[in-house]
Amino acid sequence: MSTPEITVAAVAESGGRFLLVEERIDGRLVLNQPAGHLERGETLVQAVIREVQEETAWRFSARELLGVYLWRHPRTGRFFKRFTFIGSVSGHRPEQPLDEGIVGTCWLTSDEIRARTETLRSPLVLRCIEDYLAGERSPLEAVAGLDLDSAGAVAAVTV
């Protein structure tokens, strides 16, 4: 197996609805949690805060680790290790331009997400919602300070 790319994602729920981004990938409009790659010089928590801000114009406050997931893209064969954080958003700045490829944001219920599985960017989107609803949680401190070099050593659940 090749070395997985390290990514972060955020699960933010409010009133039974989850914050998602609509993004254009390979000419297709898909749904994803706010997510992106960990960059050199930042911690996992810094990365998820940055990605949520860039993709949604919301300020994210991470509270817990939902899980660490390993997924292989079936078409490209690339491996991704995704650290998914649970938190809340505040301070929306609607005038802020969103990251390239992001068409917009939406708040959907878990049933609405399940009904749109064909438009999910990867199976990780629904898996993270299901794990959140099942009460999966780990202390934030377990991974908060990890960086690009140290995050690769953390065990992951294969999806």
VEXVEX-930839 format. One line per 10 residues: number of its first residue (from 1); their letters; for each residue x, y, z of C-alpha. Coordinates in nm, 2 decimals. Example, Ala and Ser with C-alpha at 12.3 -4.5 7.8 and 13.67 -1.06 7.14 Angstrom:
2
1) AS) 1.23 -0.45 0.78  1.37 -0.11 0.71
This chain:
159
1) MSTPEITVAA) 0.00 0.00 0.00  0.13 0.34 -0.08  0.15 0.61 0.18  -0.19 0.77 0.24  -0.26 1.13 0.19  -0.35 1.30 0.52  -0.68 1.48 0.52  -0.91 1.65 0.77  -1.28 1.69 0.78  -1.54 1.85 1.00
11) VAESGGRFLL) -1.88 1.73 1.12  -2.09 2.03 1.24  -2.45 1.96 1.34  -2.71 2.21 1.43  -3.07 2.13 1.49  -3.04 1.79 1.33  -2.88 1.93 1.02  -2.52 1.88 0.91  -2.30 2.14 0.73  -2.19 2.01 0.39
21) VEERIDGRLV) -2.02 2.17 0.09  -2.13 2.13 -0.27  -1.82 2.11 -0.48  -1.74 2.04 -0.84  -1.50 1.75 -0.89  -1.41 1.62 -1.23  -1.71 1.81 -1.38  -1.95 1.65 -1.13  -2.13 1.83 -0.84  -2.08 1.63 -0.52
31) LNQPAGHLER) -2.15 1.67 -0.15  -1.88 1.65 0.12  -1.81 1.76 0.47  -1.58 2.06 0.48  -1.25 1.88 0.43  -0.90 1.91 0.28  -0.53 1.82 0.30  -0.31 1.88 0.60  -0.04 2.12 0.50  0.32 2.11 0.62
41) GETLVQAVIR) 0.37 2.32 0.93  0.02 2.29 1.07  -0.15 2.06 1.32  -0.46 1.86 1.24  -0.68 2.10 1.44  -0.53 2.40 1.27  -0.59 2.23 0.94  -0.96 2.15 1.00  -1.02 2.51 1.13  -0.86 2.65 0.81
51) EVQEETAWRF) -1.04 2.41 0.58  -1.38 2.49 0.73  -1.32 2.87 0.70  -1.19 2.84 0.34  -1.47 2.62 0.22  -1.77 2.75 0.41  -1.69 3.10 0.55  -1.77 2.97 0.90  -1.54 2.96 1.20  -1.51 2.61 1.33
61) SARELLGVYL) -1.44 2.51 1.69  -1.32 2.15 1.72  -1.45 1.97 2.03  -1.38 1.60 1.97  -1.23 1.35 1.73  -1.50 1.15 1.55  -1.25 0.90 1.40  -0.96 0.82 1.17  -1.06 0.66 0.84  -0.86 0.50 0.56
71) WRHPRTGRFF) -1.01 0.50 0.22  -0.88 0.40 -0.12  -1.03 0.58 -0.42  -1.15 0.30 -0.65  -1.07 0.48 -0.98  -0.73 0.64 -0.90  -0.61 0.39 -0.63  -0.49 0.68 -0.41  -0.52 0.62 -0.03  -0.65 0.88 0.21
81) KRFTFIGSVS) -0.63 0.89 0.58  -0.90 1.12 0.71  -0.91 1.26 1.06  -1.27 1.37 1.12  -1.35 1.62 1.39  -1.67 1.71 1.56  -1.74 2.07 1.65  -1.95 2.38 1.60  -1.95 2.67 1.37  -2.00 3.04 1.44
91) GHRPEQPLDE) -1.92 3.38 1.29  -2.04 3.32 0.94  -1.90 3.56 0.68  -2.12 3.53 0.38  -1.92 3.79 0.18  -1.61 3.57 0.19  -1.53 3.40 -0.14  -1.52 3.02 -0.10  -1.23 2.79 -0.20  -1.19 2.71 -0.57
101) GIVGTCWLTS) -1.43 2.43 -0.67  -1.68 2.50 -0.39  -2.02 2.59 -0.53  -2.19 2.65 -0.20  -2.28 2.51 0.14  -2.60 2.35 0.27  -2.74 2.21 0.59  -2.90 1.87 0.54  -3.05 1.61 0.77  -2.91 1.26 0.79
111) DEIRARTETL) -3.21 1.13 0.60  -3.15 1.39 0.32  -2.78 1.28 0.31  -2.88 0.91 0.29  -3.12 1.00 0.00  -2.84 1.16 -0.19  -2.57 0.88 -0.16  -2.50 0.89 -0.54  -2.39 1.25 -0.50  -2.15 1.20 -0.21
121) RSPLVLRCIE) -1.79 1.26 -0.28  -1.69 0.94 -0.11  -1.84 0.68 0.13  -1.67 0.86 0.41  -1.93 1.13 0.41  -2.21 0.90 0.51  -1.99 0.69 0.73  -1.89 0.99 0.94  -2.26 1.10 0.98  -2.35 0.74 1.08
131) DYLAGERSPL) -2.06 0.72 1.33  -2.16 1.07 1.47  -2.52 0.95 1.52  -2.40 0.63 1.68  -2.21 0.84 1.94  -1.86 0.76 1.83  -1.62 1.00 2.01  -1.26 1.03 2.12  -1.08 1.30 2.31  -0.95 1.58 2.09
141) EAVAGLDLDS) -0.62 1.57 2.27  -0.55 1.23 2.13  -0.45 1.38 1.79  -0.49 1.76 1.81  -0.12 1.84 1.80  -0.02 1.59 1.53  0.14 1.73 1.22  0.20 1.59 0.87  0.49 1.38 0.98  0.33 1.23 1.29
151) AGAVAAVTV) -0.03 1.18 1.17  0.08 0.90 0.93  0.15 0.67 1.23  -0.20 0.68 1.37  -0.41 0.37 1.31  -0.72 0.41 1.10  -1.05 0.23 1.04  -1.06 0.11 0.68  -1.37 0.21 0.49
